[in-house]
Amino acid sequence: MNLDFGNEYDKFRAEVTDFCSKHKGVQLTGNLFGRYETIKRSRSSNSDGETMPLAEWQKLLIENGYFARNIPKQYGGYGGDLDIVKNVIINTEFSKAGIPSGTGGQGIDFLVPTLLEMGTEEQRQQYIKPALHLETIWCQGYSEPNAGSDLASLQTKGVLDGDEWVINGQKIWTSTAKYSQMMFCLVRTEPDEPKHKGISYLLIPMDAPGIEIRPLVDMTLDAGFNEVFFTDVRIPATNIVGKRGEGWLVANKTLVHERGSLGDPDKMITRLNLLIALMKNETMNGERVIDHPVFRDRLMKIQGKTLALKAHGLRLLSANLNKSQNVDLGIMIVKLFGTEMRYELEALAIDVMGELGTLYEESPHIRDAGSWQYAFMYYLGLIIGGGTSQIQKNIISERGLGMPKAPKIKEA
Amino acid sequence: MYFGLSEEQQFFQDTIAKYLEDNVTIEAVREYAKGDNQRFADDIHQGLVELGINNLIIPEQYGGLGLDLLYAAAVSQSLGAGIAPVPYIGSYVMAPLAIILAGSMDQKTKYLNAISSHELHFGFGATEYVTSRENAGIVIDGNTASGRSLFVIDGFNASHFILTTKEGTIFIVNADDPNLEVIQLTTIDKTSEISELILSNCQIEVLEESINNTSIIERVVDIGRIMIASDSLGASQTMIDKSVDYSKERKQFGRVIGSFQAVKHMCAEMTANIQPCYSMIWYAAHCQDNIPEESRLMATHTKAHVSDVASSIAKTSTEVHGGMGFTDDLGLHYWFKRIGLNRQLLGGVEINREEAAKVQGF
């Protein structure tokens, strides 16, 4: 066991902390993705620093190598080495200083790595830089009304007509669709092939004629999602990543990444510390909630889980640096463990506030801008989205533990 | 940066696991549990001593291997996994640690060498320092001590005992002392040795450094907690492995039950819960020697969290086995009961979480 990253990183850490202290308290303006971003941001920094538009901050981070660090310069990244330790140092120091890290989103988190791996040179040149610099916002068109957990049964059709794809169908759960200029989309282009082999990965401009976006209001009362309808939408035949019928393969490369990213222990610890602060402030009959033995025990339970997740994060990081370590099972459990636990944490905060915990929106007496109720519901969404907890359990048991798949039953 | 067991630590752990796999059959455990086969437990104890479990953490100058707590935790996991009916946590981790931390030069030379050469071994009693039940407790008067200690660990054939007062003073008493009464307690877990000691003016040797210094008993108890958590981790993993194997063989409704999502999801949940426990235990053990500011918090939380996870695995894995899980024939209950005992030793989950809160000043 050796938790040192080594002296060679001391200088790098010093540079990062220097940057952090220079920009401590920075307030970002502009809002790309709706209310949750605003709430998160209002909680993450104090208000006495400089103000800066979101996109400008993003560029500053990239220039300094604190975002898009290992994406080549020619595509608008920093062009640094792929060094996960440096990424860890950046995350840790930013989170310590309470300054906002770079803005991700579906385009940056999922499309960019996909293009780097499977895109053509032309596609990389065209799409990566504007995505990183927040000039082009991307949304993900995967789920359909009849293709949720069983995503590969999706039916949105793409037919090649000359040098154009003609697309018809419907997508759902498309977050950020109304803010987006582009969509990366899974479309059935080979209807005669088996379901996993009949899908292509297409890039669709959201202003193409025939696209209709209808907001889908979720339980938080945000229109965080949308339905997107396609009626004879025409896009160039070249707007495809990978070959025809390879879409499932292309998409799966990044789904793995999505599931791993939902259990970030640093964020959990930050949230836990806010919960502790809340429990020290809130009172019942004049006594602090944290002094109440039952509430304190519940807090300790969550803290125990958080510390387990934190240690687990170190194990996953270590396996990334030391190829002899096998953590396949350890990776598979992160989405399930992380989202369920976060939901439990937010639920405790609501109980801590009692009746006050039910206040919402702009109500008098509301605490922390309503972020606890909001996140409580938001995380229920995350338990479902990106592969439900039940799908995660199928993956863990089938791929991780080698348990047999359920036998197929014939359609009734 | 390297987080986890080193190759050497894994090798050591695997050696212990392999030995137990080859020598501890469920039939032998069952006989031993009935009280019919003490010889079996003695043989296993002897075999494990030959592999070095007794002198693992003792410094080389006292005849030990001088290995760190991560080794000790790794071994503990194997003992729990293999349901080894032998003394370990009290005799070979907590006792030598107490002597290393609080003993005089003479005491270290005398006792540590003797543990290393397997001439003697200790039972360890710290229950009353954590939580006294039935008002048990021991009072020291000069060179003698009187009172009662409950749930002394590893005491069945011990030559000596290490005990503590409620104030945390640690002392040694000889098992041959005519004023000492040793009563074997029968717990659910027949693979562990739990005793009650009654002292009536017993001659004692105090470990001087522990007087007015609770940090020593705290550290010994915390390390004991990590070891117990690791024992439960091993036991839990065995129960999961048995469940997965069974679910791939047992057929109902014309298919193996492991193809039903209800069963798969039980196994997946157990896996999701246990995976972070490995890291938590390793990190907690690492903190003891390397990150003192987190060591108390991690030890108390690890004992509580792993106990909760283990208890739920004990239940769920038994359910995966259906009616068979409930039988003595299958013997799954030996792990269930070991987890059940471990959960309460050195403080149950509420006690440990309350300590964790206090450590942070809540």
Interface residues (C-beta under 8 A of the other chain):
Chain A: M1 N2 L3 D4 F5 G6 V85 I276 I290 D291 P293 R296 D297 L299 M300 K301 Q303 G304 K305 L307 A308 L309 K310 A311 H312 L314 R315 L317 S318 A319 L321 N322 S324 Q325 L329 G330 I333 L336 F337 Q390 Q392 K393 N394 I396 S397 E398 G400 L401 G402 M403 P404 K405 A406 P407
Chain B: M1 Y2 F3 G4 L5 S6 E7 L70 V244 S247 K248 R255 V256 G258 S259 F260 Q261 V263 K264 H265 C267 A268 E269 T271 A272 N273 Q275 P276 C277 Y278 S279 M280 W282 Y283 A284 H286 N290 L297 M298 H301 T302 A304 H305 D308 E350 R353 E354 A356 A357 F362
